[in-house]
Amino acid sequence: MIYKVLIRTILIGTFFQICGPVIAQNENSLKWESIDGISIPIPPSEHPRLYLRAKDIPDLKKRISNPKLQSIWNELVKMSEEESVDDGKVKGWRDYVKQQGVTVRSELNAIRYLTTGKKVFGRQAIKDILTKMQKSDWPHVQDIARAFGRMMVSGAIVYDWCHDLLTENEKQAFIAEFLRMAKRLECGYPPVKQSSVTGHSSEWMIMRDLLSASIAIYDEFPEMYHLAAGRFFREHLPVRNWFYPGEAYHQGAGYSKVRQAADLYPLWIFDRMGAGNVYNPSQQYIPYHHIYSRRPDGQFLASGDVNYSQGKPTSMALVGLLSGSYYKDEYVNNEYLKRPNIDSRDKLFEFLWKDTELGKKTPSDLPLTKYFGAPYGWMIARTGWNKKSVIAEMKINEYQFNNHQHLDAGAFQIYYKGPLAIDSGIYSGSSGGYNSDHNKNYFKRSIAHNSLLIYDPNETFKSSSYGGSRRTPFAANDGGQRMPGDGWSPPVTLKDLLTKGYKTGEILAREFGPDLLSPDYSYLKGDITKAYSKKVKEVKRSFTFLNLKNDTIPAVFIVFDKVVSSNPSFQKTWLLHSIEKPKISNNETTLSLTENGYTGKLVNTTLIPELDDLEIKSVGGPGKDFWVRGTNYNNTPTKRPDIANERGAWRIEVTPKTDTQENYFLNVMQIMDNDNNTHLSVKKIDGEHILGIQIQDRIVCFNKWFQSMDQPFSFSIQENKSYKILLTDLKPGHWQIIKDNEMFKTSNTVNEDGTLYFEGTGGNYKLIKK
């Protein structure tokens, strides 16, 4: 067992060893002080100290003439020569935050002052940016705080890098502007508003903008730094260091990379100031979730609030740049170089921090399965890294973070030559965006995912956090998972997350192997009872992904569920979403992709409920594509076209005909090309204690009741050929395998994940725990 754990550590962590964490050390001279009960590093009494130090200036000089940075420098110069045109019309925040003209010119002049010592550059930078700041007062449009915050960054750069040229009056004028702009930030000043776990105050305004300004002016006005750094170290840092070991981010494909990028600014800011890496070093591996979820067409598996696009690969440029360059990680750097489209507001940092000597590595030598641990409990299993790859995502969700995360505990997705089993719905469109009718009633809800519904007709979904009350419904009753927190409000701190009802699941087992680089099977089991209200007593789900390692049917995906409701009359529904209309025949459902160049197919066989107690119906099509019990919450893209209709239009609902308190679902999905008109025979194995399936040369068995077994049990395989056999739900320890009344394997070690994998031929098997 110890040997197996060691091998697992080595192979799963191949990339950890290749590009292991590079962590800057804390400077001995840097002081840490306790301010209002929290220890924070104190900016050194010298300038520059923001983004770079005096020791970095020789490198800065080289960067200006470095051929590998020349295009970035030229772009900055071009941006500095472009002036914005004020036509008097109110615009969106992106127009106001765009970096061009005076702000960029001032930053470049500050660089020229540092690298040449010519005061003319520094004085021009001070004059220009201070005048610009004093004249900047944008309208109260949504997210305008981002423009104020980025202006503070430009001011902070000039203040810090040209500090020895400032007059006392100029210092006071800068400080006045920093305070004025800080009060326009959504976090407020003092910065006490919103969540430190997620939301806008978990983006740039505290972790870059306020920190930058406060470090620059610390000697003259320490209050701002005490407040900004105090909140970061008190609230932002603890929760991140708690969820980073899960090596994923919780805000979905559209927003995770935004929030990750924001997290990475304090990494660089405090490191360059001399504090070293203040984060848990597992931060390095957060981008691997994107690497594993990237599809062959360049897009990510859908998750959270996301809008779909086609054509160019989804960019992870800023995260890839900031994380890859800091941690010297070539896999992550590859994500940056794949499409290095850094926005104008971050372009300066690309010039300052890009590691021009860092190479890139494609993920082709990474393990095909990756588990993302607590507080997530997610697994992504692949058959490869090319266009023929099957990708399956499995989610348990040990915690629910809200905001842009969906109520999708227990959900799964499958991609093969197109999105087959999909997340349904779309973020913004004709219905609006965040908390629109489509968003809150369908897209974010369990009904839009390949999950489970338990419908209590009297259940209400309430919120006092979004203009409603605890007494009136906030959203429709979809039969799905509860809204954690105060009716869907995000947790403010780690303490809130741990104590106020955001716990939604528990990982019971996870395993893959036996080859940890190219596993035959990937297995995940969890308890998601807490994701639902008191309408349920127990909800558990097991996933098994089988890599068949052939081109005809490359993979099989098995989902086994147990649902116990508090009332037998509560209808239980198993969901499977698709882009195109499903075809249903008895207990088989076929999802085919025939449009937009997609050519995959999925055939699902429902073994439980059995035919005499089984109802499978399709829901969808025009007017019912986002259907929730009598209402269609339509949402049509208005800005970015959903060319492939990835938001979906159909689902199947698998329900038992008979009302009982305890129900089980067993579904077996085969993945293939849409021109394959045959599929494998699926046989159910039904023993006294176990339930399983037999398909091709694979056997997978579960305990019938999701219990951990230590009693002897038996099963039979009829055909006399070789099989790879996966047994789950076993209690840890040593097990004997008897075949046809003779000892077959004397001692087989089962670890804490309860699995046993071996090869055998047809016959009668009995297992006994020693």
MOBEL-V972310 format. One record per residue. RES is the residue in one small letter. PHI is phi in whole degrees, -180 to 180 (none if undefined). OMEGA is omega in degrees with one decimal (NA if undefined). Layout:
<<RES PHI OMEGA> <RES PHI OMEGA>>
This chain:
<<m none 179.0> <i -62 179.4> <y -62 -179.5> <k -64 178.8> <v -64 179.7> <l -64 179.3> <i -62 178.4> <r -58 -179.1> <t -60 -178.0> <i -68 -173.0> <l -76 178.8> <i -63 -178.7> <g -97 178.5> <t -50 -177.2> <f -72 176.5> <f -64 -178.0> <q -78 -177.8> <i -65 -174.2> <c -128 -173.5> <g -48 -169.7> <p -57 175.4> <v -104 -170.7> <i -117 179.2> <a -67 -177.6> <q -92 177.4> <n -66 176.8> <e -68 -178.4> <n -61 -175.9> <s -81 -177.5> <l -75 -178.0> <k -95 171.9> <w -116 179.6> <e -130 175.9> <s -89 178.4> <i -117 -177.2> <d 52 173.7> <g 86 179.7> <i -125 -178.4> <s -82 179.2> <i -133 176.4> <p -76 -177.1> <i -96 179.5> <p -55 -179.9> <p -64 -176.1> <s -84 177.8> <e -155 175.4> <h -132 1.2> <p -77 176.8> <r -143 179.5> <l -103 178.2> <y 75 177.6> <l -161 178.1> <r -124 -179.0> <a -58 -179.3> <k -68 -179.4> <d -90 -175.3> <i -65 175.4> <p -57 176.9> <d -66 179.2> <l -61 177.4> <k -60 -179.2> <k -67 -178.0> <r -66 -179.6> <i -62 -177.8> <s -103 -179.0> <n -70 -178.8> <p -58 -178.6> <k -74 178.2> <l -113 -173.3> <q -61 -179.0> <s -66 178.7> <i -69 177.9> <w -61 179.5> <n -63 178.7> <e -67 177.0> <l -63 178.1> <v -62 178.9> <k -63 177.5> <m -61 -177.8> <s -68 -178.1> <e -92 -179.8> <e -97 178.7> <e -103 176.8> <s -72 -179.2> <v -106 178.7> <d -97 -179.7> <d -96 177.8> <g 85 -178.7> <k -88 177.1> <v -75 -176.5> <k -119 175.9> <g -84 -173.9> <w -60 -179.3> <r -64 177.7> <d -69 -177.9> <y -81 -177.8> <v -89 -179.3> <k -59 -176.7> <q -90 177.4> <q -163 175.5> <g 70 -168.5> <v -58 -176.2> <t -63 -179.9> <v -69 179.4> <r -61 179.6> <s -67 177.9> <e -62 -179.8> <l -68 176.8> <n -66 175.7> <a -66 175.6> <i -63 -179.0> <r -63 178.2> <y -67 -179.9> <l -62 -172.2> <t -90 -179.9> <t -116 -175.8> <g 77 -178.9> <k -80 -174.5> <k -64 -177.8> <v -59 178.6> <f -68 -179.3> <g -65 179.6> <r -64 179.5> <q -66 178.4> <a -62 -179.5> <i -62 -178.0> <k -60 -174.7> <d -66 -173.4> <i -74 178.7> <l -67 176.8> <t -63 179.6> <k -62 -179.9> <m -63 -177.4> <q -67 -179.5> <k -95 -175.7> <s -88 176.7> <d -152 -171.4> <w -82 -179.5> <p -67 -177.6> <h -83 176.0> <v -93 -177.4> <q -58 176.3> <d 66 -180.0> <i -65 176.7> <a -57 -179.3> <r -66 178.2> <a -72 176.8> <f -61 -179.4> <g -63 -179.6> <r -69 175.0> <m -65 176.4> <m -62 178.8> <v -62 179.3> <s -60 177.9> <g -62 -178.6> <a -66 178.9> <i -60 -178.4> <v -66 -179.2> <y -59 -175.4> <d -77 -172.9> <w -77 179.5> <c -114 -170.0> <h -58 -175.6> <d -72 179.0> <l -100 -175.8> <l -76 169.9> <t -86 178.3> <e -61 179.1> <n -63 179.2> <e -67 177.3> <k -60 -179.4> <q -66 177.7> <a -66 176.5> <f -61 -177.5> <i -60 178.0> <a -61 -179.9> <e -70 177.2> <f -60 179.3> <l -68 178.9> <r -60 -178.2> <m -72 178.2> <a -60 -179.9> <k -73 175.8> <r -90 177.5> <l -74 -177.9> <e -66 178.4> <c -75 -179.8> <g 78 172.1> <y -139 -1.0> <p -55 -173.7> <p -81 -174.5> <v -118 -174.9> <k -90 172.3> <q 66 -173.8> <s -89 172.5> <s -97 179.7> <v -96 -179.1> <t -153 -178.2> <g 90 -173.3> <h -66 178.1> <s -77 171.6> <s -104 174.5> <e -109 -168.5> <w -84 -164.4> <m -62 175.6> <i -96 -169.3> <m -79 172.4> <r -130 -168.1> <d -69 178.8> <l -66 178.8> <l -60 -177.6> <s -63 -179.4> <a -61 -174.8> <s -71 176.2> <i -68 -179.1> <a -62 -172.3> <i -99 -170.9> <y -55 -175.8> <d -62 -176.4> <e -90 -174.9> <f -149 -174.5> <p -70 -175.0> <e -55 -175.7> <m -62 178.9> <y -69 178.2> <h -59 180.0> <l -73 -175.6> <a -70 178.8> <a -66 178.2> <g -60 179.6> <r -68 179.9> <f -59 -176.6> <f -75 179.8> <r -80 -169.9> <e -121 -174.9> <h -68 -174.1> <l -67 -177.3> <p -59 -176.9> <v -71 177.7> <r -69 177.6> <n -66 174.9> <w -79 -177.0> <f -93 178.7> <y -58 179.7> <p -59 173.6> <g -72 174.5> <e 57 174.8> <a -155 176.0> <y -125 -166.0> <h -100 -170.2> <q -102 172.8> <g 86 -173.3> <a -64 -177.8> <g -80 -172.0> <y -114 -178.7> <s -60 -177.7> <k -68 175.8> <v -67 -176.9> <r -71 175.2> <q -62 -179.7> <a -60 178.4> <a -62 178.2> <d -61 -173.2> <l -79 177.1> <y -65 176.2> <p -62 176.4> <l -56 -179.3> <w -73 -176.8> <i -60 -177.1> <f -73 177.3> <d -64 -179.9> <r -67 177.6> <m -75 177.7> <g 119 -176.0> <a -87 -176.1> <g 75 -179.9> <n -84 -177.9> <v -85 -175.9> <y -93 165.6> <n -59 -175.0> <p -63 176.2> <s -67 172.2> <q -53 -178.9> <q -56 -169.4> <y -100 176.3> <i -57 -178.5> <p -64 179.8> <y -66 175.0> <h -63 175.7> <h -67 180.0> <i -61 -178.8> <y -73 -177.6> <s -93 177.7> <r -75 -178.1> <r -84 177.7> <p -60 179.0> <d -85 176.4> <g 91 178.3> <q -89 174.8> <f -95 166.1> <l -55 -178.2> <a -65 171.8> <s -164 178.5> <g 64 -179.5> <d -75 -174.6> <v -145 169.7> <n -108 -174.2> <y -91 176.1> <s -148 178.6> <q -131 177.6> <g 100 -177.8> <k -72 175.4> <p -60 175.0> <t -61 -173.3> <s -84 170.3> <m -126 -167.9> <a -62 -173.5> <l -68 175.8> <v -62 179.8> <g -60 178.9> <l -67 -172.7> <l -68 -179.6> <s -79 -178.6> <g -59 -177.5> <s -69 -179.4> <y -70 -174.6> <y -89 -179.6> <k 55 -174.8> <d -106 -175.0> <e -74 175.5> <y -67 -179.7> <v -71 177.7> <n -61 176.8> <n -61 178.1> <e -68 174.9> <y -68 -175.7> <l -72 178.4> <k -59 178.2> <r -157 -172.4> <p -81 -177.9> <n -94 -179.0> <i -77 -179.8> <d -64 -177.4> <s -58 -177.0> <r -72 179.1> <d -117 -173.6> <k -61 179.5> <l -59 -176.8> <f -74 172.1> <e -63 178.4> <f -68 -175.6> <l -72 -164.6> <w -118 -179.4> <k -61 174.6> <d -86 -174.2> <t -75 -179.7> <e -98 -177.0> <l -76 178.8> <g -85 179.2> <k -134 176.8> <k -135 173.1> <t -76 -176.1> <p -81 -170.7> <s -60 -180.0> <d -104 176.6> <l -81 174.7> <p -56 -176.3> <l -76 177.5> <t -122 174.9> <k -135 176.9> <y -102 178.4> <f -111 -167.5> <g -78 -178.2> <a -55 9.0> <p -94 -177.7> <y -100 -171.8> <g 77 178.3> <w -116 175.1> <m -143 172.0> <i -121 179.1> <a -118 -178.5> <r -129 171.3> <t -98 179.5> <g 174 -178.2> <w -122 -178.5> <n -111 -175.3> <k -69 179.6> <k -93 -172.8> <s -76 166.5> <v -91 177.1> <i -127 176.9> <a -124 176.7> <e -110 179.0> <m -126 -177.1> <k -128 169.7> <i -106 -177.1> <n 66 175.5> <e -72 176.2> <y -135 177.9> <q -114 -174.9> <f -96 -179.3> <n 64 -175.7> <n 63 -178.8> <h -98 175.2> <q -83 -177.0> <h -99 179.0> <l -86 -169.1> <d -126 175.0> <a -60 180.0> <g 84 -176.2> <a -80 175.5> <f -141 173.3> <q -138 176.5> <i -137 176.7> <y -125 170.0> <y -156 -177.1> <k 51 -179.6> <g 132 179.8> <p -74 -177.4> <l -98 174.7> <a -95 -164.3> <i -115 158.9> <d -79 -174.6> <s -101 177.7> <g 97 -177.2> <i -148 -171.4> <y -71 -174.1> <s -122 -178.7> <g 174 -175.7> <s -63 178.8> <s -81 -175.0> <g 112 -178.5> <g -123 -175.8> <y -59 -180.0> <n 62 169.7> <s -68 179.8> <d -58 179.3> <h -68 -175.7> <n -64 -173.6> <k -86 -177.9> <n -94 -175.9> <y -130 -166.8> <f -57 -178.2> <k -82 -168.4> <r -91 -178.1> <s -61 -176.4> <i -64 -179.0> <a -89 -174.8> <h -126 178.5> <n -81 -172.4> <s -135 -176.7> <l -123 174.3> <l -114 171.9> <i -130 -167.9> <y -96 170.4> <d -102 -174.9> <p -60 -178.5> <n -98 -178.8> <e -74 175.0> <t -124 179.3> <f -112 -169.0> <k -115 176.0> <s -157 171.4> <s -99 -175.0> <s -90 -175.5> <y -126 174.0> <g 83 178.7> <g -102 175.7> <s -141 179.1> <r -72 -176.8> <r -100 -176.5> <t -106 180.0> <p -61 175.6> <f -97 -176.7> <a -145 -175.6> <a -67 175.4> <n -87 -179.8> <d -92 -176.2> <g 85 -173.0> <g -97 -171.7> <q -81 -177.3> <r -69 175.6> <m -96 -175.7> <p -66 -179.6> <g 75 178.7> <d -81 178.4> <g 61 172.7> <w 92 175.3> <s -71 179.9> <p -75 173.8> <p -66 -178.9> <v -84 -176.9> <t -137 175.2> <l -61 178.6> <k -60 176.8> <d -59 -177.4> <l -59 -175.4> <l -85 -170.1> <t -123 -171.5> <k -117 169.2> <g 87 179.2> <y -91 175.8> <k -74 -174.1> <t -127 -176.8> <g -164 -179.7> <e -149 175.0> <i -75 179.2> <l -100 179.4> <a -165 173.5> <r -160 -175.0> <e -163 168.1> <f -152 -176.7> <g 164 -1.4> <p -76 173.9> <d -81 -173.0> <l -80 173.5> <l -88 179.9> <s -133 -171.3> <p -70 172.3> <d -72 -176.7> <y -137 172.9> <s -135 -168.6> <y -131 179.2> <l -143 -178.6> <k -135 -179.5> <g -149 175.6> <d -106 -178.6> <i -114 179.9> <t -56 -175.6> <k -71 176.5> <a -74 -177.8> <y -109 177.0> <s -78 -178.9> <k -71 175.9> <k -68 178.6> <v -120 172.6> <k -105 -179.0> <e -161 172.4> <v -140 178.9> <k -132 -178.8> <r -142 174.3> <s -119 174.7> <f -115 171.4> <t -138 176.7> <f -106 179.5> <l -109 173.6> <n -89 -176.8> <l -78 174.0> <k 57 170.4> <n -145 -175.0> <d -87 -176.2> <t -74 173.0> <i -131 -171.2> <p -71 -174.6> <a -155 173.6> <v -130 -178.8> <f -127 -175.3> <i -117 176.3> <v -126 -180.0> <f -122 -173.6> <d -130 169.0> <k -125 179.5> <v -132 175.4> <v -120 -178.9> <s -94 178.2> <s -77 178.9> <n -136 -177.8> <p -58 -176.5> <s -79 -179.8> <f -70 -176.6> <q -67 179.5> <k -110 -173.6> <t -134 175.6> <w -102 -170.9> <l -112 172.8> <l -144 -174.2> <h -100 -178.5> <s -149 176.3> <i -80 -177.5> <e -103 -174.2> <k -64 178.8> <p -75 173.3> <k -111 -174.6> <i -117 175.8> <s -141 -176.1> <n 54 -177.5> <n -102 179.4> <e -116 176.8> <t -124 -179.7> <t -116 174.0> <l -111 -179.7> <s -119 173.7> <l -113 -175.3> <t -127 -175.2> <e -124 174.2> <n 60 178.1> <g 80 177.8> <y -84 -174.6> <t -138 -179.1> <g -86 177.1> <k -149 177.3> <l -129 174.7> <v -116 -179.1> <n -106 175.1> <t -109 178.2> <t -93 179.6> <l -91 175.8> <i -138 0.9> <p -61 177.9> <e -76 -169.4> <l -53 -176.2> <d -73 178.7> <d -125 -170.9> <l -117 169.8> <e -129 174.8> <i -122 177.8> <k -131 176.5> <s -98 178.2> <v -128 177.0> <g 149 -176.3> <g 87 -177.8> <p -53 178.8> <g 85 179.4> <k -138 -175.6> <d -71 178.3> <f -129 -168.5> <w -85 175.4> <v -133 172.7> <r 46 174.1> <g 103 -179.5> <t -130 174.7> <n -102 -178.9> <y -95 -172.6> <n -66 174.5> <n -155 -179.7> <t -109 179.0> <p -57 179.8> <t -116 -178.0> <k -116 -177.8> <r -107 -175.7> <p -69 175.5> <d -91 -169.4> <i -57 -175.5> <a -92 -179.0> <n 54 -178.6> <e -66 176.9> <r -68 173.5> <g 82 179.8> <a -151 -173.0> <w -139 169.0> <r -153 166.7> <i -107 174.7> <e -119 178.5> <v -102 -178.2> <t -135 171.6> <p -77 179.3> <k -74 -174.0> <t -97 176.0> <d -79 174.1> <t -139 -178.4> <q -73 -175.5> <e -116 -179.4> <n -133 177.5> <y -129 174.3> <f -129 174.3> <l -134 -176.7> <n -127 -177.3> <v -124 -176.4> <m -110 176.1> <q -105 -176.0> <i -110 -176.2> <m -162 174.8> <d -81 -175.9> <n -72 175.9> <d -95 175.9> <n -87 -175.4> <n -95 176.3> <t -125 174.9> <h -142 -172.9> <l -74 172.9> <s -72 179.1> <v -113 -179.4> <k -116 178.6> <k -89 172.9> <i -102 -174.6> <d -129 179.0> <g -107 -178.7> <e -65 -177.0> <h -117 -172.2> <i -123 176.1> <l -136 -177.3> <g -157 179.4> <i -133 175.9> <q -123 -179.3> <i -146 -175.5> <q 50 -178.9> <d -105 -176.9> <r -121 173.4> <i -126 175.1> <v -131 -178.5> <c -128 177.4> <f -125 166.6> <n -70 -175.0> <k -58 -171.9> <w -117 -178.5> <f 64 178.3> <q -96 176.3> <s -85 -170.9> <m -94 167.2> <d -129 178.3> <q -84 176.5> <p -60 176.2> <f -149 -175.4> <s -133 170.6> <f -157 -176.4> <s -127 173.2> <i -120 -172.3> <q -77 -174.8> <e -72 -177.6> <n -92 174.7> <k -142 -175.7> <s -80 179.7> <y -133 167.7> <k -102 -167.9> <i -116 176.3> <l -114 175.6> <l -109 -179.0> <t -123 175.8> <d 65 176.6> <l -94 174.2> <k -75 -179.1> <p -60 179.0> <g 141 -178.0> <h -107 -177.4> <w -122 171.7> <q -100 176.4> <i -117 177.4> <i -110 179.8> <k -125 179.5> <d 50 175.6> <n 69 176.0> <e -124 -179.9> <m -64 -177.5> <f -104 175.3> <k -140 -169.3> <t -80 -176.5> <s -143 -179.2> <n -123 -175.5> <t -86 175.6> <v -109 -179.2> <n -88 -174.3> <e -67 178.9> <d -86 168.1> <g 74 -177.4> <t -113 174.9> <l -139 -175.5> <y -130 -179.6> <f -154 178.9> <e -111 179.3> <g -161 178.7> <t -109 179.4> <g -58 179.5> <g 152 -179.8> <n -105 -175.5> <y -112 173.0> <k -136 178.7> <l -116 -177.7> <i -132 176.4> <k -81 -177.9> <k -76 NA>>
